[in-house]
Every structure is written in structure tokens, then in C-alpha cells.
Amino acid sequence: MDFTESQRKLLTYWGTIVSAVNQRVSTAELWNMVRDVATREGVELKGVGAIDMGRLRSIAAGQRTAAENLGAARPGQVITGQMIGTDLSARSSQLQAMAPSWIVRFEHDVIVSGELTTVWRSSTFDGSLPPTIDDLRSAIEADAEAMAEDYDVSHAGIGRLQISAV
């Protein structure tokens, strides 16, 4: 994705923007949250405006909506475009059509030192996604088991999923 200089300044606060969008806060509250973080970091946000924030908020809202649609899908349901968000690092639509690629972020439940812990992990799919929700969950479950071995933790399961086109 191409971003303006002003949008790149705001991308520093992407985590705060995503959190605010997921909480469904007002635009004024979103600005306050971002300004509060910037102030704590000693940064003055100059040269950024409503259009800049609006674009980033729109991307975050699209990701949230897609994740909600995916989460509400029935087992066996075919994965649709309404279940796929756009990643910040997404290539143009034309490049995506020529060489499709997706990042699937997922909650990975693991046992660390006897305690159940949930962490977010990612798997990449190039070419095509598994066709159904069940197929995707099976592929992610297999990836999660392999990741648990790599990280020397015990795999306990997977939770929410989020698909983003890149």
C-alpha cells in the first residue's frame, strides 16, 4: 500500500488505531488516544489530518469487519471476500490477482511453564487459501503444532483467525 508522509507518521500509532477501532470509539476519542500516546513519547503530531486518519481507520475497520465475518462463519462454509481484510503491506490489486498471497493471523493457545497462554502468530498462504473454514482451521492447526515445537512450548489449540490479503 502506498501511504502519504502524513499517514506514515500516523502508522507509528497503528496498534493504538487498531485498538480504538476494535473498541468502536468515536473519531474524537481515536484522535485523543493517538495524541495521548504521542505526547507520552514526546512527539508532536504536526501535518496530519482527518483524511490521513480516516484512511488508516478505514483499513483497520475493514480488518475488524472481515475478522468478525470469518468468526461468524459456519463450519464447512466457503471462505469469501467478506472474510478477508487488507494488510498494511498489501500490494496493488493487480499484483495480488497475478500472485495471490494471504497472511492468516491466529490466536495460538500454548502451555508455557504449566500456564495456558494465548499469543498471536501468523501463517502465509501463497497461490490459494484453503477453500472452506474447516480446511483453513485444519491448515492453521497443523502450522500451530509445528510452531509450538519450534518455540519449545506445548500446543493447546487455536482461537480466532484473521485473513489479510498482501
N, C-alpha and C positions, 0 to 999 in steps of 0.2 A: 504494500500500500504506500502511496505517496502522501506525505504529510507536509504541511507548511511549517515554517520555522516556529510559528506560534503554537501550532499543535504539538510539535516536538517538545516544546517547553512543558506543555501540559502532560505529555506522556510520562514524564518523570513521576507523575502522581497517578499513574494508571491503576494501581491497586486501590487507591482511595476512590477513584472514579467508579471502578467496578463494584466496590463495596457499597457505595452510595446508590448506584443504580439497582443493585440487588435488594437494597432496603427500600427502594421506591421513594426516595426522598425527593423533595421539590428541587427545582433548579437553584433557587436561592440557598437551600441547605447544602446542595452539592458544592456550589461556589465557596460557601463558608468552610466546609470540610477541607477542600483543597487549599484554600488560603491559610487555614489553621496549620496544616502540615507544612506548607511553605514557610510560614512565619517561624515555626519551631526550628526549621532548618536554616533560618536566616536568609531566606530567599524572598525577594520582592517580585511578584508576578507582573511584569510590565509587558505591554504589547500583545496580550492575549485577550480574546473577546468571546462573545456569546457564540459566534459561528464556530470558532475553534472548539470550544467546549461542547457545542451541540453535535459536531461530527463525532467526537470521541464518545459522548454519551449515547449516541445512536448506535455505534458499534457495540458498546457494552450491553445496551438493551437488546440488540439483535442476538448476541451471545446468550443472554439470560433467557430470552423467549425460546430460542432453539433448544437450550438445555431443558427448559420446562416441557416443551413439546416432546422431546426424547424421553424424559422421565415419565410422562403421562401415557406413553405408547404401551399397547398391549403386547404380551409375549407373542412372538411369531409375526408381528406386524412388520411390513416392509419399511425400511428407512426412507424417509422423504426429505426433500429440500427444506421443509419447515423444521426439521430436526438438526439442521446444520448451520452453525454460525460462521462468521468471517473472522479469521485470525488477524491480528495486527500486522503480521508479516506476510499476509496474503499477496499472492501475485495477481496480475490482471486477470479478468475473466477469460480472456483469450488464451493466456498461458495455462490457466487452470484447466480449460477444456482440452488443450493439447496434451497435457501431462497431469492428470488429476492427482492430488495429494491431500491427505487429511491428517490432522492431529486429533487423537481421541484422548482427552484428559479424563482421569477417573480417580475416584476415591479408592485407595488401597488399604484395606484393613490388615494390619500385621501385628504380631506379638513381639514386643521388644522387652527384654528383661522381665518376662512374665506379665507385662501390661499390654492390653489391647490399645493400639494406636492407629489413627487414620491419617494417611498422608496422600497428597495429590501426586500422581505420576502421569506420564504420557506415553502413548504408543503412536507410531506413524504408520499410515497405510498409503501406499503408492499404487496408482492404477485404478483400483476399485475398493470400495468398502464391502464388508460382508453385507449380503442383501437384506437380512432381517435383524431385528433387535436381538433375538436369541443367538443368531450367528455372531453378531458383534460382541455380545456378552461372553460367549464361549471363547472367542479370539482374545478378548481382553483378559479373561480369567487365565488363559494359558500364558499370556505375557506377564501377568501379575505374579504367577507362580515362579516363572523364570527370574523375574526381578527380585523376588524375595530371596531366592538362592544367591543372586549377585550381591545383595545387600546384607546377606547373612542374618536374615530375620525369618520368622515363621509366617507363612501366608495364611490369612484367616478368611479372606473373601474380598469382593469388590462392592462398591456402592454406586453412587451417582456417576453418570457419564456425561461428557460434553464433547460434541464433534465440531471441529472448526476446519473450514477449507483454507488451505495455504497455497 
